[in-house]
């Protein structure tokens, strides 16, 4: 199954990152160039690094100058994350380009890759919530609450995985069709962000 394979790749990326737990660790992608596996691993690595940057920036004692640097880095990461989602959609568009949609084929509310984006974030939530259940510096009430949350996250992962599988099956059968739009992010574009173009 596609999602079972994707979830395994996400888990590998998250585990690989936590061998060092360093936001500056260079990406070493173990998958072959040009493959979907490589895109999925890269996507989850970006998400994992950004997860930890978001943790760092919330430190109430962080130096404001350092916080600004991290905020800029998160902005850049968001753009890279969006790019990776679009690469995955492009891969799938090419894979299913020969499929002829049925006359009554419908458009889904989101593309497969944007659903997979949520699956990658869920993998991170699962990893970190599981770590919370193992902490020894908190009381049992904290661990029990986290175990309950972990159960909900597992159910959410199973439901989202099933929905993605059904969406892909519908695309393969021509019951649904893919349509993508390049994300029109404006805040990084000096021609579209009024704060930036107002400086000229």
Phi and psi restraints in degrees (value plus and minus 20) as a CYANA .aco file:
   2 UNK   PHI     -78.6   -38.6
   2 UNK   PSI     -68.5   -28.5
   3 UNK   PHI     -91.3   -51.3
   3 UNK   PSI     -52.6   -12.6
   4 UNK   PHI     -81.7   -41.7
   4 UNK   PSI     -62.0   -22.0
   5 UNK   PHI     -86.8   -46.8
   5 UNK   PSI     -64.0   -24.0
   6 UNK   PHI     -83.1   -43.1
   6 UNK   PSI     -63.8   -23.8
   7 UNK   PHI     -82.5   -42.5
   7 UNK   PSI     -55.7   -15.7
   8 UNK   PHI     -86.0   -46.0
   8 UNK   PSI     -59.8   -19.8
   9 UNK   PHI     -86.7   -46.7
   9 UNK   PSI     -61.5   -21.5
  10 UNK   PHI     -81.3   -41.3
  10 UNK   PSI     -63.7   -23.7
  11 UNK   PHI     -81.5   -41.5
  11 UNK   PSI     -59.3   -19.3
  12 UNK   PHI     -85.0   -45.0
  12 UNK   PSI     -63.5   -23.5
  13 UNK   PHI     -82.1   -42.1
  13 UNK   PSI     -63.1   -23.1
  14 UNK   PHI     -86.8   -46.8
  14 UNK   PSI     -63.4   -23.4
  15 UNK   PHI     -83.7   -43.7
  15 UNK   PSI     -62.0   -22.0
  16 UNK   PHI     -80.7   -40.7
  16 UNK   PSI     -63.9   -23.9
  17 UNK   PHI     -80.0   -40.0
  17 UNK   PSI     -64.4   -24.4
  18 UNK   PHI     -96.5   -56.5
  18 UNK   PSI     -22.1    17.9
  19 UNK   PHI     -85.9   -45.9
  19 UNK   PSI     -48.2    -8.2
  20 UNK   PHI    -137.6   -97.6
  20 UNK   PSI     -50.3   -10.3
  21 UNK   PHI      31.5    71.5
  21 UNK   PSI      33.6    73.6
  22 UNK   PHI    -155.1  -115.1
  22 UNK   PSI      95.4   135.4
  23 UNK   PHI     -86.8   -46.8
  23 UNK   PSI     -33.7     6.3
  24 UNK   PHI    -119.2   -79.2
  24 UNK   PSI     -16.2    23.8
  25 UNK   PHI     -87.4   -47.4
  25 UNK   PSI     105.8   145.8
  26 UNK   PHI     -84.2   -44.2
  26 UNK   PSI     124.6   164.6
  27 UNK   PHI     -88.5   -48.5
  27 UNK   PSI     110.2   150.2
  28 UNK   PHI    -142.8  -102.8
  28 UNK   PSI      72.5   112.5
  29 UNK   PHI     -99.6   -59.6
  29 UNK   PSI     101.5   141.5
  30 UNK   PHI    -102.0   -62.0
  30 UNK   PSI     -23.6    16.4
  31 UNK   PHI    -120.6   -80.6
  31 UNK   PSI     137.1   177.1
  32 UNK   PHI     -87.3   -47.3
  32 UNK   PSI     119.7   159.7
  33 UNK   PHI     -77.4   -37.4
  33 UNK   PSI     124.1   164.1
  34 UNK   PHI      65.1   105.1
  34 UNK   PSI     -20.1    19.9
  35 UNK   PHI    -120.4   -80.4
  35 UNK   PSI     136.4   176.4
  36 UNK   PHI     -84.7   -44.7
  36 UNK   PSI     -55.9   -15.9
  37 UNK   PHI     -78.2   -38.2
  37 UNK   PSI     -61.2   -21.2
  38 UNK   PHI     -84.1   -44.1
  38 UNK   PSI     -61.2   -21.2
  39 UNK   PHI     -83.6   -43.6
  39 UNK   PSI     -63.4   -23.4
  40 UNK   PHI     -85.3   -45.3
  40 UNK   PSI     -61.5   -21.5
  41 UNK   PHI     -83.4   -43.4
  41 UNK   PSI     -66.9   -26.9
  42 UNK   PHI     -80.4   -40.4
  42 UNK   PSI     -63.7   -23.7
  43 UNK   PHI     -78.2   -38.2
  43 UNK   PSI     -67.7   -27.7
  44 UNK   PHI     -90.2   -50.2
  44 UNK   PSI     -52.2   -12.2
  45 UNK   PHI     -83.3   -43.3
  45 UNK   PSI     -64.4   -24.4
  46 UNK   PHI     -78.0   -38.0
  46 UNK   PSI     -67.2   -27.2
  47 UNK   PHI     -80.4   -40.4
  47 UNK   PSI     -60.0   -20.0
  48 UNK   PHI     -87.8   -47.8
  48 UNK   PSI     -65.8   -25.8
  49 UNK   PHI     -81.2   -41.2
  49 UNK   PSI     -64.1   -24.1
  50 UNK   PHI     -85.2   -45.2
  50 UNK   PSI     -57.3   -17.3
  51 UNK   PHI     -72.8   -32.8
  51 UNK   PSI     -66.3   -26.3
  52 UNK   PHI     -96.1   -56.1
  52 UNK   PSI     -51.3   -11.3
  53 UNK   PHI     -83.2   -43.2
  53 UNK   PSI     -59.6   -19.6
  54 UNK   PHI     -84.3   -44.3
  54 UNK   PSI     -56.4   -16.4
  55 UNK   PHI     -83.5   -43.5
  55 UNK   PSI     -67.1   -27.1
  56 UNK   PHI     -81.2   -41.2
  56 UNK   PSI     -64.0   -24.0
  57 UNK   PHI     -88.9   -48.9
  57 UNK   PSI     -37.2     2.8
  58 UNK   PHI    -108.2   -68.2
  58 UNK   PSI     -18.8    21.2
  59 UNK   PHI     -84.9   -44.9
  59 UNK   PSI      96.9   136.9
  60 UNK   PHI     -83.8   -43.8
  60 UNK   PSI     -35.7     4.3
  61 UNK   PHI    -120.8   -80.8
  61 UNK   PSI     -10.2    29.8
  62 UNK   PHI     -87.2   -47.2
  62 UNK   PSI     123.1   163.1
  63 UNK   PHI     -85.4   -45.4
  63 UNK   PSI     110.5   150.5
  64 UNK   PHI     -75.7   -35.7
  64 UNK   PSI     -57.2   -17.2
  65 UNK   PHI     -86.1   -46.1
  65 UNK   PSI     -59.4   -19.4
  66 UNK   PHI     -88.2   -48.2
  66 UNK   PSI     -58.1   -18.1
  67 UNK   PHI     -81.8   -41.8
  67 UNK   PSI     -60.3   -20.3
  68 UNK   PHI     -85.2   -45.2
  68 UNK   PSI     -60.7   -20.7
  69 UNK   PHI     -80.6   -40.6
  69 UNK   PSI     -62.2   -22.2
  70 UNK   PHI     -89.1   -49.1
  70 UNK   PSI     -58.3   -18.3
  71 UNK   PHI     -79.5   -39.5
  71 UNK   PSI     -63.4   -23.4
  72 UNK   PHI     -81.9   -41.9
  72 UNK   PSI     -58.9   -18.9
  73 UNK   PHI     -87.8   -47.8
  73 UNK   PSI     -58.2   -18.2
  74 UNK   PHI     -85.2   -45.2
  74 UNK   PSI     -60.3   -20.3
  75 UNK   PHI     -78.1   -38.1
  75 UNK   PSI     -65.3   -25.3
  76 UNK   PHI     -84.5   -44.5
  76 UNK   PSI     -59.7   -19.7
  77 UNK   PHI     -84.4   -44.4
  77 UNK   PSI     -59.8   -19.8
  78 UNK   PHI     -80.6   -40.6
  78 UNK   PSI     -59.5   -19.5
  79 UNK   PHI     -86.6   -46.6
  79 UNK   PSI     -62.1   -22.1
  80 UNK   PHI     -85.1   -45.1
  80 UNK   PSI     -59.0   -19.0
  81 UNK   PHI     -81.4   -41.4
  81 UNK   PSI     -64.9   -24.9
  82 UNK   PHI     -81.4   -41.4
  82 UNK   PSI     -62.9   -22.9
  83 UNK   PHI     -79.0   -39.0
  83 UNK   PSI     -62.9   -22.9
  84 UNK   PHI     -84.7   -44.7
  84 UNK   PSI     -59.1   -19.1
  85 UNK   PHI     -80.4   -40.4
  85 UNK   PSI     -63.0   -23.0
  86 UNK   PHI     -87.2   -47.2
  86 UNK   PSI     -53.2   -13.2
  87 UNK   PHI     -84.4   -44.4
  87 UNK   PSI     -61.4   -21.4
  88 UNK   PHI     -84.3   -44.3
  88 UNK   PSI     -63.3   -23.3
  89 UNK   PHI     -83.0   -43.0
  89 UNK   PSI     -59.1   -19.1
  90 UNK   PHI     -83.1   -43.1
  90 UNK   PSI     -59.9   -19.9
  91 UNK   PHI     -80.0   -40.0
  91 UNK   PSI     -65.9   -25.9
  92 UNK   PHI     -91.0   -51.0
  92 UNK   PSI     -56.7   -16.7
  93 UNK   PHI     -79.3   -39.3
  93 UNK   PSI     -62.9   -22.9
  94 UNK   PHI     -87.3   -47.3
  94 UNK   PSI     -59.0   -19.0
  95 UNK   PHI     -82.5   -42.5
  95 UNK   PSI     -57.5   -17.5
  96 UNK   PHI    -126.0   -86.0
  96 UNK   PSI       0.3    40.3
  97 UNK   PHI     -86.0   -46.0
  97 UNK   PSI     -43.1    -3.1
  98 UNK   PHI    -106.3   -66.3
  98 UNK   PSI     -29.3    10.7
  99 UNK   PHI     -93.8   -53.8
  99 UNK   PSI     108.2   148.2
 100 UNK   PHI    -115.6   -75.6
 100 UNK   PSI      94.8   134.8
 101 UNK   PHI     -82.5   -42.5
 101 UNK   PSI     124.5   164.5
 102 UNK   PHI     -85.2   -45.2
 102 UNK   PSI     136.6   176.6
 103 UNK   PHI     -75.7   -35.7
 103 UNK   PSI     -51.3   -11.3
 104 UNK   PHI    -123.0   -83.0
 104 UNK   PSI       0.0    40.0
 105 UNK   PHI     -80.2   -40.2
 105 UNK   PSI     123.5   163.5
 106 UNK   PHI    -132.8   -92.8
 106 UNK   PSI     137.7   177.7
 107 UNK   PHI    -113.5   -73.5
 107 UNK   PSI     115.3   155.3
 108 UNK   PHI    -101.7   -61.7
 108 UNK   PSI     138.9   178.9
 109 UNK   PHI     -86.5   -46.5
 109 UNK   PSI     -43.9    -3.9
 110 UNK   PHI    -166.7  -126.7
 110 UNK   PSI     140.9   180.9
 111 UNK   PHI     -98.2   -58.2
 111 UNK   PSI     143.2   183.2
 112 UNK   PHI     -76.4   -36.4
 112 UNK   PSI     -59.4   -19.4
 113 UNK   PHI     -87.6   -47.6
 113 UNK   PSI     -55.0   -15.0
 114 UNK   PHI     -90.6   -50.6
 114 UNK   PSI     -50.1   -10.1
 115 UNK   PHI     -89.1   -49.1
 115 UNK   PSI     -58.9   -18.9
 116 UNK   PHI     -86.1   -46.1
 116 UNK   PSI     -52.8   -12.8
 117 UNK   PHI     -76.6   -36.6
 117 UNK   PSI     -64.9   -24.9
 118 UNK   PHI     -87.3   -47.3
 118 UNK   PSI     -52.1   -12.1
 119 UNK   PHI     -86.6   -46.6
 119 UNK   PSI     -57.7   -17.7
 120 UNK   PHI     -84.4   -44.4
 120 UNK   PSI     -63.6   -23.6
 121 UNK   PHI     -85.1   -45.1
 121 UNK   PSI     -57.9   -17.9
 122 UNK   PHI     -81.8   -41.8
 122 UNK   PSI     -58.4   -18.4
 123 UNK   PHI     -80.7   -40.7
 123 UNK   PSI     -57.7   -17.7
 124 UNK   PHI     -88.5   -48.5
 124 UNK   PSI     -62.4   -22.4
 125 UNK   PHI     -81.0   -41.0
 125 UNK   PSI     -62.9   -22.9
 126 UNK   PHI     -81.3   -41.3
 126 UNK   PSI     -65.3   -25.3
 127 UNK   PHI     -79.7   -39.7
 127 UNK   PSI     -70.1   -30.1
 128 UNK   PHI     -94.0   -54.0
 128 UNK   PSI     -53.0   -13.0
 129 UNK   PHI     -88.1   -48.1
 129 UNK   PSI     -57.0   -17.0
 130 UNK   PHI     -81.5   -41.5
 130 UNK   PSI     -58.8   -18.8
 131 UNK   PHI     -84.3   -44.3
 131 UNK   PSI     -54.0   -14.0
 132 UNK   PHI     -85.1   -45.1
 132 UNK   PSI     -52.7   -12.7
 133 UNK   PHI     -92.7   -52.7
 133 UNK   PSI     -32.5     7.5
 134 UNK   PHI    -123.4   -83.4
 134 UNK   PSI     -22.1    17.9
 135 UNK   PHI     -85.7   -45.7
 135 UNK   PSI     122.5   162.5
 136 UNK   PHI    -126.5   -86.5
 136 UNK   PSI     -23.9    16.1
 137 UNK   PHI    -118.1   -78.1
 137 UNK   PSI      -7.7    32.3
 138 UNK   PHI    -149.0  -109.0
 138 UNK   PSI     147.5   187.5
 139 UNK   PHI    -104.0   -64.0
 139 UNK   PSI     152.2   192.2
 140 UNK   PHI     -85.8   -45.8
 140 UNK   PSI     -49.8    -9.8
 141 UNK   PHI     -81.9   -41.9
 141 UNK   PSI     -59.2   -19.2
 142 UNK   PHI     -84.8   -44.8
 142 UNK   PSI     -67.1   -27.1
 143 UNK   PHI     -83.6   -43.6
 143 UNK   PSI     -59.7   -19.7
 144 UNK   PHI     -85.2   -45.2
 144 UNK   PSI     -61.8   -21.8
 145 UNK   PHI     -82.7   -42.7
 145 UNK   PSI     -58.6   -18.6
 146 UNK   PHI     -91.6   -51.6
 146 UNK   PSI     -53.1   -13.1
 147 UNK   PHI     -84.4   -44.4
 147 UNK   PSI     -58.8   -18.8
 148 UNK   PHI     -84.1   -44.1
 148 UNK   PSI     -62.2   -22.2
 149 UNK   PHI     -85.4   -45.4
 149 UNK   PSI     -57.1   -17.1
 150 UNK   PHI     -83.7   -43.7
 150 UNK   PSI     -59.6   -19.6
 151 UNK   PHI     -81.8   -41.8
 151 UNK   PSI     -61.7   -21.7
 152 UNK   PHI     -85.3   -45.3
 152 UNK   PSI     -61.4   -21.4
 153 UNK   PHI     -83.5   -43.5
 153 UNK   PSI     -59.1   -19.1
 154 UNK   PHI     -84.1   -44.1
 154 UNK   PSI     -61.0   -21.0
 155 UNK   PHI     -84.5   -44.5
 155 UNK   PSI     -61.5   -21.5
 156 UNK   PHI     -82.5   -42.5
 156 UNK   PSI     -60.5   -20.5
 157 UNK   PHI     -83.6   -43.6
 157 UNK   PSI     -62.3   -22.3
 158 UNK   PHI     -84.7   -44.7
 158 UNK   PSI     -62.7   -22.7
 159 UNK   PHI     -86.8   -46.8
 159 UNK   PSI     -64.5   -24.5
 160 UNK   PHI     -85.8   -45.8
 160 UNK   PSI     -59.8   -19.8
 161 UNK   PHI     -79.9   -39.9
 161 UNK   PSI     -64.3   -24.3
 162 UNK   PHI     -83.1   -43.1
 162 UNK   PSI     -62.2   -22.2
 163 UNK   PHI     -83.1   -43.1
 163 UNK   PSI     -58.4   -18.4
 164 UNK   PHI     -87.2   -47.2
 164 UNK   PSI     -62.8   -22.8
 165 UNK   PHI     -78.8   -38.8
 165 UNK   PSI     -63.0   -23.0
 166 UNK   PHI     -87.0   -47.0
 166 UNK   PSI     -57.7   -17.7
 167 UNK   PHI     -83.6   -43.6
 167 UNK   PSI     -64.7   -24.7
 168 UNK   PHI     -84.4   -44.4
 168 UNK   PSI     -61.2   -21.2
 169 UNK   PHI     -80.1   -40.1
 169 UNK   PSI     -61.1   -21.1
 170 UNK   PHI     -86.1   -46.1
 170 UNK   PSI     -58.3   -18.3
 171 UNK   PHI     -87.0   -47.0
 171 UNK   PSI     -64.6   -24.6
 172 UNK   PHI     -80.7   -40.7
 172 UNK   PSI     -54.7   -14.7
 173 UNK   PHI    -109.1   -69.1
 173 UNK   PSI     -24.2    15.8
 174 UNK   PHI      61.4   101.4
 174 UNK   PSI     -11.0    29.0
 175 UNK   PHI     -97.5   -57.5
 175 UNK   PSI     -45.1    -5.1
 176 UNK   PHI    -153.5  -113.5
 176 UNK   PSI     139.5   179.5
 177 UNK   PHI    -151.8  -111.8
 177 UNK   PSI     135.2   175.2
 178 UNK   PHI    -112.2   -72.2
 178 UNK   PSI     122.1   162.1
 179 UNK   PHI    -165.6  -125.6
 179 UNK   PSI     105.3   145.3
 180 UNK   PHI    -137.2   -97.2
 180 UNK   PSI     131.7   171.7
 181 UNK   PHI    -147.4  -107.4
 181 UNK   PSI     112.6   152.6
 182 UNK   PHI     -83.8   -43.8
 182 UNK   PSI     112.8   152.8
 183 UNK   PHI     -86.5   -46.5
 183 UNK   PSI     105.0   145.0
 184 UNK   PHI    -109.9   -69.9
 184 UNK   PSI      40.3    80.3
 185 UNK   PHI     -87.7   -47.7
 185 UNK   PSI     109.0   149.0
 186 UNK   PHI    -124.6   -84.6
 186 UNK   PSI     -46.3    -6.3
 187 UNK   PHI     -89.3   -49.3
 187 UNK   PSI     -45.0    -5.0
 188 UNK   PHI    -109.2   -69.2
 188 UNK   PSI     -27.7    12.3
 189 UNK   PHI    -118.1   -78.1
 189 UNK   PSI      95.1   135.1
 190 UNK   PHI     -84.1   -44.1
 190 UNK   PSI     -36.2     3.8
 191 UNK   PHI    -106.8   -66.8
 191 UNK   PSI     -32.2     7.8
 192 UNK   PHI    -139.3   -99.3
 192 UNK   PSI     -41.5    -1.5
 193 UNK   PHI    -106.6   -66.6
 193 UNK   PSI      94.5   134.5
 194 UNK   PHI     -82.4   -42.4
 194 UNK   PSI     -47.1    -7.1
 195 UNK   PHI     -87.1   -47.1
 195 UNK   PSI     -55.7   -15.7
 196 UNK   PHI    -100.3   -60.3
 196 UNK   PSI     -67.1   -27.1
 197 UNK   PHI     -95.1   -55.1
 197 UNK   PSI     -37.0     3.0
 198 UNK   PHI     -93.7   -53.7
 198 UNK   PSI     -33.1     6.9
 199 UNK   PHI    -100.2   -60.2
 199 UNK   PSI     -35.3     4.7
